[in-house]
């Protein structure tokens, strides 16, 4: 119950922060800003922002700083969804229950809206309003840049689109996941720790938590793709198996995949013990990831 | 003669820096890195790096720092060329005398290679190796993020693709140019000044120089598009007039456009007088922009 409130509050606060940070729709370049706002506002679980805000709260980082960083990481997540949905990539028409950006606008605007969100995210992080200490801002930028670039999300998406994708073994799928979704989930937790001036050991603990959580998240994603309806997901279901892609469910079977995700979530929660009750929200996020229906 | 040497040295040094900063082509994500390297290496005038290096040298900033920042800004320039050339955007097959990235690889890889270069650029700037002072790194990031985002290059490209593009008047074309090419040229000069700890007045002078230079650059670009051959340009010539787009040449006529560019370059050079002989390379860059054949 308390956790649902925390989630709802995060969704509301991140929406407000994004609305304030995205430029207003005006002038001849208004169309790209309109598309950026369409992609970012009014939907999404806001998992990465919730992780960032909860981690920052663990170390009593200022809420305003954490919200700006959370909005920046969500901008990068939304940019990645826009580009992933393009006809040349996953060619998806539906996202968050609405038309994908390239269907609502057009391909060129979608490409530019994604590009614009990526730049804007770094602009937000580099701004003194995010943290008075420039070393903190530079570290946030470096972390998000690595997580979103060729050694992170972009690298993962490349593997996902590659010919070898169809014949990956469990190690290969895990490596793909680590880059494509894991790096940004880890970045969310690391960013909260950076804002909170967390020590080395606390950071290492959170990195372990994020790794377990990211992998569990992807396994559940595969289960949902295999078992949930398009309506429940808000995006086309059954695409991976229809395309013959190797998935965690294909490798482990539905029951095995569910067991593996549950074990990872137990591990993730176990790691947080050293933080005591302060990490309760992070524990609940891990359980939510396991039980989510979309 | 001395200037040609400076240009050649810049081209060589930036090539080496980019080669060292781009990841090696390896593993299942190697294809996107291959495309990033293809887009960045072995071509280009390196105008933005030359501006950055020359400005940094004016204030005796360390050459190693300046080269990293120059490579980062060139990565962003190369990413913008990849995305601009995509079928959904300008649909260009040729760039720097070679196949555009989406022709040499494929559309998905081209989109990802652009995305990867944008993230990598910020990763390079945020790295302590670029400058020991995190305030300098954060300022570099903020400047590049604004210049490349919706208030800069992305906004300009949106206007360039918009329906109104065909009927812009001189004010509209100037605003488009200021965003699409001017912002990054200004960012190059500003970055050199940031690395060199330049004072407020010096920064303002350089901003004025960059504004004049950027506008002159675009006017000459329009003249070349109208008058040069595809072979000389290394990219398709005559595209703007064939598409019926409003250009500086269309508005001012060829002779008027040439006069305007020359006057802007005179203004740009005049502004640099306060720096004395130290700004000789920046003066020569301005004259080169006017006289270039591609």
Interface residues (C-beta under 8 A of the other chain):
Chain A: X23 X28 X29 X31 X32 X33 X36 X79 X83 X86 X88 X89 X106 X107 X108 X109 X111 X112 X114 X115 X116 X118 X119 X120 X121 X122 X123 X125 X126 X127 X128 X133 X134 X135 X137 X138 X139 X141 X142 X144 X145 X146 X148 X149 X150 X151 X152 X154 X155 X156 X157 X158 X159 X161 X162 X164 X172 X175 X176 X179
Chain B: X23 X28 X29 X31 X32 X33 X36 X79 X83 X86 X88 X89 X106 X107 X108 X109 X111 X112 X114 X115 X116 X118 X119 X120 X121 X122 X123 X125 X126 X127 X128 X133 X134 X135 X137 X138 X139 X141 X142 X144 X145 X146 X148 X149 X150 X151 X152 X154 X155 X156 X157 X158 X159 X161 X162 X164 X172 X175 X176 X179
